[in-house]
Amino acid sequence: MNNNSKQIYNYTVILEKEEHGGYHAFCPILKGCHSQGDTFEETIDNITEAIELYLESLEKEMFFELLQK
């Protein structure tokens, strides 16, 4: 699945400040895609990685579904 070309997509991300410190982030359009961090910047980095991994797993899932047809 290594592809040297990347496409850029924009997703809405909601960040919420946690009561006891840190942040929680989620991407509403990607069911179950959540992350957290101690700082705003860390949370952005973490949710970005979570989105990338989520999309990668969808890509692999679609690939395996095509193989089964």
ChimeraX commands (.cxc) that place a marker at each C-alpha (Angstrom):
marker #1 position 0.00,0.00,0.00 radius 0.5
marker #1 position 2.99,2.30,-0.17 radius 0.5
marker #1 position 2.20,5.15,-2.48 radius 0.5
marker #1 position 4.64,8.01,-2.84 radius 0.5
marker #1 position 1.93,10.47,-3.85 radius 0.5
marker #1 position -0.29,11.91,-1.14 radius 0.5
marker #1 position -3.66,13.55,-1.42 radius 0.5
marker #1 position -4.70,16.31,0.95 radius 0.5
marker #1 position -8.11,16.23,2.57 radius 0.5
marker #1 position -9.63,18.56,5.14 radius 0.5
marker #1 position -11.70,17.17,8.00 radius 0.5
marker #1 position -13.56,18.96,10.76 radius 0.5
marker #1 position -12.08,18.19,14.16 radius 0.5
marker #1 position -13.67,19.12,17.49 radius 0.5
marker #1 position -11.35,19.80,20.44 radius 0.5
marker #1 position -12.65,19.94,23.97 radius 0.5
marker #1 position -10.68,21.09,26.98 radius 0.5
marker #1 position -10.83,18.42,29.68 radius 0.5
marker #1 position -11.90,19.33,33.21 radius 0.5
marker #1 position -8.73,17.94,34.79 radius 0.5
marker #1 position -6.30,19.14,32.11 radius 0.5
marker #1 position -5.46,18.20,28.58 radius 0.5
marker #1 position -7.69,18.00,25.55 radius 0.5
marker #1 position -9.96,15.50,23.83 radius 0.5
marker #1 position -10.33,15.61,20.03 radius 0.5
marker #1 position -12.58,13.79,17.61 radius 0.5
marker #1 position -13.50,13.83,13.95 radius 0.5
marker #1 position -17.31,13.61,13.70 radius 0.5
marker #1 position -17.40,12.23,10.15 radius 0.5
marker #1 position -15.05,9.33,11.03 radius 0.5
marker #1 position -16.99,7.21,13.52 radius 0.5
marker #1 position -14.84,6.29,16.50 radius 0.5
marker #1 position -11.89,8.49,15.52 radius 0.5
marker #1 position -10.85,10.10,18.81 radius 0.5
marker #1 position -7.60,11.15,20.43 radius 0.5
marker #1 position -6.27,13.20,23.32 radius 0.5
marker #1 position -3.23,15.11,24.46 radius 0.5
marker #1 position -1.79,17.13,27.30 radius 0.5
marker #1 position -1.44,20.30,25.19 radius 0.5
marker #1 position -3.38,21.76,22.28 radius 0.5
marker #1 position -0.45,21.12,19.91 radius 0.5
marker #1 position -0.01,17.53,21.07 radius 0.5
marker #1 position -3.73,16.91,20.63 radius 0.5
marker #1 position -3.64,18.25,17.07 radius 0.5
marker #1 position -0.66,16.01,16.27 radius 0.5
marker #1 position -2.41,13.00,17.84 radius 0.5
marker #1 position -5.75,13.48,16.08 radius 0.5
marker #1 position -3.94,14.03,12.77 radius 0.5
marker #1 position -2.18,10.69,13.23 radius 0.5
marker #1 position -5.46,9.03,14.28 radius 0.5
marker #1 position -7.18,10.29,11.12 radius 0.5
marker #1 position -4.30,9.07,8.93 radius 0.5
marker #1 position -4.44,5.61,10.52 radius 0.5
marker #1 position -8.24,5.51,10.26 radius 0.5
marker #1 position -8.12,6.31,6.55 radius 0.5
marker #1 position -5.32,3.81,6.00 radius 0.5
marker #1 position -7.41,1.08,7.62 radius 0.5
marker #1 position -10.39,1.98,5.40 radius 0.5
marker #1 position -8.16,1.78,2.33 radius 0.5
marker #1 position -6.91,-1.68,3.35 radius 0.5
marker #1 position -10.46,-2.83,4.09 radius 0.5
marker #1 position -11.64,-1.73,0.64 radius 0.5
marker #1 position -8.66,-3.49,-0.96 radius 0.5
marker #1 position -9.49,-6.80,0.77 radius 0.5
marker #1 position -13.18,-6.47,-0.15 radius 0.5
marker #1 position -12.17,-6.10,-3.82 radius 0.5
marker #1 position -10.03,-9.23,-3.58 radius 0.5
marker #1 position -13.01,-11.23,-2.34 radius 0.5
marker #1 position -15.16,-10.35,-5.36 radius 0.5
marker link #1:1,2 radius 0.2
marker link #1:2,3 radius 0.2
marker link #1:3,4 radius 0.2
marker link #1:4,5 radius 0.2
marker link #1:5,6 radius 0.2
marker link #1:6,7 radius 0.2
marker link #1:7,8 radius 0.2
marker link #1:8,9 radius 0.2
marker link #1:9,10 radius 0.2
marker link #1:10,11 radius 0.2
marker link #1:11,12 radius 0.2
marker link #1:12,13 radius 0.2
marker link #1:13,14 radius 0.2
marker link #1:14,15 radius 0.2
marker link #1:15,16 radius 0.2
marker link #1:16,17 radius 0.2
marker link #1:17,18 radius 0.2
marker link #1:18,19 radius 0.2
marker link #1:19,20 radius 0.2
marker link #1:20,21 radius 0.2
marker link #1:21,22 radius 0.2
marker link #1:22,23 radius 0.2
marker link #1:23,24 radius 0.2
marker link #1:24,25 radius 0.2
marker link #1:25,26 radius 0.2
marker link #1:26,27 radius 0.2
marker link #1:27,28 radius 0.2
marker link #1:28,29 radius 0.2
marker link #1:29,30 radius 0.2
marker link #1:30,31 radius 0.2
marker link #1:31,32 radius 0.2
marker link #1:32,33 radius 0.2
marker link #1:33,34 radius 0.2
marker link #1:34,35 radius 0.2
marker link #1:35,36 radius 0.2
marker link #1:36,37 radius 0.2
marker link #1:37,38 radius 0.2
marker link #1:38,39 radius 0.2
marker link #1:39,40 radius 0.2
marker link #1:40,41 radius 0.2
marker link #1:41,42 radius 0.2
marker link #1:42,43 radius 0.2
marker link #1:43,44 radius 0.2
marker link #1:44,45 radius 0.2
marker link #1:45,46 radius 0.2
marker link #1:46,47 radius 0.2
marker link #1:47,48 radius 0.2
marker link #1:48,49 radius 0.2
marker link #1:49,50 radius 0.2
marker link #1:50,51 radius 0.2
marker link #1:51,52 radius 0.2
marker link #1:52,53 radius 0.2
marker link #1:53,54 radius 0.2
marker link #1:54,55 radius 0.2
marker link #1:55,56 radius 0.2
marker link #1:56,57 radius 0.2
marker link #1:57,58 radius 0.2
marker link #1:58,59 radius 0.2
marker link #1:59,60 radius 0.2
marker link #1:60,61 radius 0.2
marker link #1:61,62 radius 0.2
marker link #1:62,63 radius 0.2
marker link #1:63,64 radius 0.2
marker link #1:64,65 radius 0.2
marker link #1:65,66 radius 0.2
marker link #1:66,67 radius 0.2
marker link #1:67,68 radius 0.2
marker link #1:68,69 radius 0.2
view
